[in-house]
């Protein structure tokens, strides 16, 4: 896993990619709330929801295969959630279980569209402009930069453990794993001290510099309003 | 879960981030980010338990190391997970943060009970760090009339919680031997 694999489609150029991140955050996240408020007894709105999502997918030029892979990754959890309903009330729960699954897949598609049409740091910038706390943005920023380093670190440690550990382990396998996790935390702590010193030496004062907040264009506003109103119309206008 | 509950939990979650993240110093932020990354990486690792495998949450350890700062760190981890991996769901982010954040804060409180021996404290931090979120989730799903059997499932989590408690105790014991400074953080 690496950083480039996660937002590789953010490099694509499309009409949606060029929109302001604030507009995309509103357009892709507010509909999740609207879709989730759909009563569990109603499956009728979902073809219309997915039709709008289809238009957004085509406009964003995100490959269907990638969306399918994202949906497939979430399927075990979604099936488990739907299964809870089915086992509790098999006769009446088929429709609610299907609605739960459709809501979950809708959320996956919308969040995937959001993260595929903006670079990660742009999303964080947009969230900050919309009022997200600075501390949250900083932590997520640091995570994005360091997670892949720590994953590689752990993979090296795991290889060393497998090649140098004599089984059965005296004291139990739990202790070995515990010590390895502890070692990863210690290395993270040491790395944090070095990174902190370097950042403070470069003038870090608790906030990261970013581009100034520009005005939203008419296209940005129209996109967000149009998408949200479309989903709201499907949700609330009686058919 | 009802959309209204999810929205209310989001409000509670974001309020928690503001409240527990207030006054963070520049030096603390890097440590919080790095420990968040380490927790995330460890949570990706599948750990054998019985005939199956689990992945650890380490909410107890996060509470021990970060105190009340564990809440914004946990929220950031869940947000990161929801945005990049679409795991956990964006709408349920608030509920997950409130449940798991309660586990971290409970562990932070247990860790301050200096009368208990350190290994017991660490075990209970790990145990309740998992058990409390499981019970909260069971209560929420039951109140939402989503289905049945959630308390039974939460009971099964006791085995996972015991494993987390044991691992957390082993981790803290290793810290005490190799890097005790990691356990002495600024009062938060």
Interface residues (C-beta under 8 A of the other chain):
Chain A: X6 X29 X32 X33 X36 X37 X70 X73 X74 X77 X84 X85 X87 X88 X89 X93 X104 X107 X108 X111 X112 X114 X115 X120 X123 X133 X135 X136 X138 X139 X140 X141 X142 X143 X144 X146 X147 X150 X151 X154 X173 X174 X175 X177 X178 X179 X181 X182 X183 X184 X185 X186 X188 X189 X191 X192 X193 X195 X196 X199 X200 X204 X205 X206
Chain B: X3 X4 X6 X7 X14 X17 X18 X21 X24 X25 X26 X27 X29 X30 X31 X32 X33 X34 X35 X36 X37 X38 X40 X41 X42 X44 X45 X47 X48 X56 X58 X61 X65 X72 X73 X75 X76 X77 X79 X80 X82 X83 X84 X85 X86 X87 X89 X90 X91 X141 X146 X147 X148 X149 X150 X163 X166 X167 X168 X169 X170 X171 X172 X173 X174 X175 X178 X179 X182
